[in-house]
């Protein structure tokens, strides 16, 4: 697999190189500059397979036959949980991506990346530095916990992740180091980017990232779009619509890769008050505002890192950005939609899924069947869900067990020099 740096097209790397580097020169993202779609008959055959067998074929097709001979075994070891498509109202269904160990869609990408990276680093040291707006940190921490030769530093914004999310990030210890940053997520992401621009530091600690900037995370997520379609009755597959709750835009990028490979579907962009992309699609002006804290906190990102990949894929496939439907939803609208869906159907939406379902409902046309992504278990937002719906949602055991553990975290400002000192002097990651 050949990948190109979107900011420096002269830099071309293999899949393994892209996974090890994480990000290219000038903070450029690695992405494909060509895609070979499956034929319609190949798509039909793929949709008859189970999740693991289908994912092995999809990822082998993307990565190629000359890299990563362990790929099939890695997928079988990583994808050990289901992604059920659950009917909500007859016109739409939720793709529940929260049945993995940390109850969030990030488990797919993080577990895959952890196993890929372990297979390709050999005897090299590796430090994962990642920023999270909620679920990435938990999934990455769990996926890399106790992995030999790999240390993980997770940055997350103070007061902008739920207590349950924080408990999954900051209670492991060992090779997992939690850093609470007194600033919004975008600042955390900037610290990660700055770290990658410091060549000496990057070399000293063997720096890598497990955000969706890492191509392995992104490719793993392609697989569950195929899984969703496989669960749709054949007669409904011709007119499918995916509504994706968007923060850093990695999730929808993966869906668009699936579309480029041959899945028939259109995509709806669903945002909260952090609506940089909807405003851009409407006006043509890229004007990020200051990040706003919302109840759908994993989407609280004003400068989505993966948007250049969306534009690159659209150019590659000849798609127009104007073909996207989109919308943004306020917190009050999110709560009202959670209540109305629960009263009408009994289905419990957490805030991110509620944003996606509301925007979907506004853009679903006659004859279409909608799929919206449930990116996290409602219990991860128990306080908001209970208050909004007037229920007492039970905690799954995976969450209940971690809530009783003490937090182990480092608090700092949004300053790379402080982070660098912490990683070199306190954690001694260069030793």
N, C-alpha and C positions, 0 to 999 in steps of 0.2 A: 504494500500500500504506500503510495506516495502522497504526502501532504505538503501544502504550501503555506508559508507564513503570509497572512493576509496583509501585513504591513510591509513586507519585504519579499516579493515574489521570487527573488533569487535564492532564498533559503528554502530548500526542499528536504524533507526528512522522511524516514520510514515510520511506520506506526510505532515500533519500539522506541525509536529516538524521540518521537513526539511525546510518548508517555513519560519517558525519563526526563525530558526537558520541561515539560509542562507548558511552557510559553516560549515564543520565539523572540528574536531580536526586536527591539523597539516596542516591547510588550505586545507583539503581534500574535494573534491566535492561529493555530494550525488548523487547516481545513482542506478538504478534498477539492480539486479543481476539475474532476470528472467523476461521473457516476454511471455505472452500467445497470440499468433497470432489469428486474426480472420480467420474463414474458408473462402474459395473462395465465397461461397454463401452469407456469412455475408458481405464480402467486396462489392459484387454486390448490396446488399440491402442498405448498407451505401451510396453508390455512387448515389442512387436515391433520397436521402434526401437533404434538404436545408442545408446551412452552419451551422445554429444554432442547428437544430435537430441532424445533423450528429456529430457535435462537442460535444454535450451533451453525445452521446453514446460512442464516442471515449474516452473522458476524464473520463467518469464514468468507462469504461472498465479498463483504466490505474490506476485510483485512488482507485477503489474498492467501494463496496456498503456500507462499514461500516464507511466511513469518509465523512465529508463535505456534510450534507444533503442539503445545500443551492446551491450545485454545478450547477444544471440546471438553477436556477434563475440567478446565477452569470454570466454564459455564455450568457444567453439571454440579460443581461444588458451590457456586455462587447463587444460582437461582433455585433455591430449595423451598420456596414459598409461592403461593398462588397470587394471581391478580384477577379476582372475579369481576365480571361485569354484572352489576345489580340493577334491575329495573327500578325506576323511581315513579314514573307517571305514565308509562305506555308510549310516550313520545321520546323519552330520553332515559339513559342509564348511566350510572356512575361506574367508571373503571376504578375499582378500589385498589390503590397501590400501597396500602398501609398494612399489609399482612407480613412484612418482614420483621427482623429482630428489633428495629427501633421504630417500627410502626409509621414509616414514611416512604415515599417513592424513592428517596435518595438511597435506600438500601440496595436497589438494583445496581446503580452505578458505582457506589462505594465498594461493595463486595467484589464486583468484577474488577475494578481498578486495583484493589489491594492484592488480589491474586495475580493479576497481570504483572504488576510492579515487582512483586516478590519473585516471579519467574524470570524477569529480565535484568534485575540489578546485579545478579551474581554476588560478588564479595564487596561491592561498593556500599558505602554508607548512604543513608537516605534520610532526609528530614522533610516531612510533609508540613507545609505551611498553608493553612486554608482559612478563609473567612466564611462566616455563616450568618444568615439572617434567621436561622432557626433550626431546620432539619438537616442540612448538610453536615454540620458539626457532629451531631449525634450519630449519623450514619457512618461518617468517616471514622470517628472515634471507635465505634463498635467494630467496624471492618478491619481496622489496623491494630486493634488491641492485642498486645503480646506478640505482634509480628516481629521476628528477629531482624536486627539491623535497621529497623525503621522507627524513627521518632516522629510524633505528630504534635504540632502546635496549632490549636484552634482559636481563632479570634472571633469574638462575638460582641455585638453592641450592648452596652449596659442598659438594662431596663427595656430592651426591645425584643427579647425572646421570652417565651412563656416559662414559668417555673419548671414545668415538666420537661420542656426542651433543655433548659439549663441543667437539670439533674442528669439527663442523658449524656451531656457533654462533659460535665465537671465532677463526676464521681468515680471515674475509673482509676486515675493515677497510672503508675508504672510508666509506659512509654507515651502516654497521652497527657498533654499539658494544655490546660484551659486558660485562656487570656481574655478577661473581660475588658473591653475598650470603652472608655467614656466618650463615645461618639457614635453616630449612625453607621449602618452597615457599609455605606459607600466609602467611608473613611477607612474601615477595616480592609476593604477590597483594595484601596489605594496603597495601604501599607504592604500588602502582599505583592502588588505590582512593583513597588519601589524595591522590595527585597530582591526581586528577580532582575532588576536593573543593576544591582550591586554585584558585579562579576566575581570579585574576590570573596565576598560573603557567600554567594551562591555556591562557589566551588568548595569553600571551607566546610560547609554543613551538608553538602549534597542536596541542595534545595529542590523541592518539587511541590506541586500543589494538587489538591484533590477537589478543587472547585470544578464547576462544569467547564472551565477553561481547558481542563485536561481532556483530550479527545477520547480517552478510554471511558470516562464517565458518560460522555455524550453518546457514544455508540451503543453502550449497554442499554440506554433508555429507548433506542429505536425498537428494541424487541417487544416491549409491552404494547406498542401500537398494533403490531401484528397480532398479539394475543387478544387485544380488544376485538378486532375485526373477526377473528376466528370464532368468537363467542356470539356474534350477531347472526341471526337467521339469514340464510342465503338470500332470501327475497328482499331483505333490507340493506344488503351490502352495496347496492349501486348508488345510494344517496345518503352517504354518511357525513356527519359534521362533528368534528372534535372541537370542544371548547376547552382551552388550556389556561389555567390561572398562571399569570406571567409575572415573574420577578426579575431574574437574571436572564431569562429567555433561553435557557438551555433546554428546557422541557419541550417547548414548541419547536426548537431547532431539530431535536430528535424526531419529532413527529413529521416535520417537513422532509427529513431524510427518508423516512418510511414512505412518504408520498412520492418522492423522487424515485424510489425503488419500485414503485408500481401500485401501492395501495391507493384505492380510489376514495378520496375524502377531501373535504375542504376544511379550513381551519379558522377558528374564531379566537381572537386575542382578547383575553379578559384581564383587566387590571383593576387595582384599587385606586385610592387617591393619588398614588404615585404613577401618573399617567403620561409620562414622557412620550412613549410610543404612540398611544392614541392621538395625542395632540400633533405629533410629527406626521402621522398618516393623514391627518385632516388639513394641516397647514403647510406641510413641507419644510417646516422649520424645526431644527433639533435644539430644543430649549429646556434642558433639565432644570427643574426647580429644586429647592432644598427638600430632602427626604422628609416625608410625613409619617409619623408613627400611627399605625392602624391596628385593628383587631386581626387582620390577615397579615401578620408581621413578616412572614417569609417572603412576601411580595413587596416589602418596603425598600425598594431600590429605585433610584431615580436615573442612574446611568447604567443600564443593563449591559453587562459585559459581552453577552453573546449576540447582541443585535448585529454586529458586523457579519457574523456567520449567516444570519437570516438573509441579509442583503446579498451576500456572496452566493448563497444557494439560489436565490431568486434570479440573479443574473445568469447563473450557470444553466438553470432550467428554462429561462425565458418567461418567468412568471412576473406579474406586475404586483407591486406592493399595494396597489389600489384594489386588488382582488380580495384582500383581507377584510372581513367584518371585524369590528372591534368595539369595545366599550369599557368604561370605568365605572366603578361602583363605590359609593360612600359607605362609611361604617353604618349609618342609620339604615341605608338601603340593604346592606348586607344582613343586618339583624332582622329587618322586616321580612326578607326573603327566607331566612332560616325558619322564622315562625310560620310563614304561609305554607312552605313545603311540608313542614312537620305536621301542621294541622290537617293538610289535605291528604298526605300520604303516609305519615308516620315515620318517614325517613329522616334521619338526623344528619344535617349538614354542619360541618365545621366552617369557619369563615372563608377559607380559601376555596373550598368546593362550592360554597354559596355564591361567591363572586362569579365563578365559572358558570354555574347553572343559571344564574340570573342573566348574564350576557348571552348565553346560549338561547334562553327562552325568548330573548328579544330579537334574535336573528334566525331562528329556525323557521324554515319555509315548509309549506304544505308538501307532504310526501317524503320529507327528510326524516332521518332518525338521528338523534343527537347523542353524543357520548361526551360527558364532562369528566375531568380527572379529579378523583379524590386523592389528594397528595399526602394527607396525614390523617391518622385516626382522630376522630372527634375528641377522644379523651385527652389528647395532648393539649387541648384548649378547653379543658373541663370547666374552668371558672366562667368563661364567656358563654359556652354552650349551655351550661346549667342556668345561668342568669337569663339568657335570652329565651330559652325554651321552657323554663320553669320545671326542669327535671333534675334528677340526681344521677348523672351518668357514672356507671361503675368504671373504675380504673382497671385496665388489663393488668395481669400480673407483672408483665415486663416493666410497666411504669410504676406500679405500686411498690415493687421491691426497691427501685432506685430512689424513690422519694424519701425513703428513710435513711439514706446515706448522706454524710456530710459533704459539702461542696469543697473542692480543692481547686482554687483558681488564683490567678494573678491579675490585679487591677492595674491598668495603666492608661495614659492618655493616647491620643491618636498621633503618635510620634515614632517614626521608624527607628531613630537612634536609640530610643528606650527599648524598643523590641529587639533590636540587634544586640544590645548589651545583655538583655535578659537571656537571649538564646546562646550567646557566646560565653558569658561570664557566669551566669547562674546555672543554666542547664548544661553548659560545657559541651555543646553539640558538635564543636569542631575537633574535640579530642579523639 
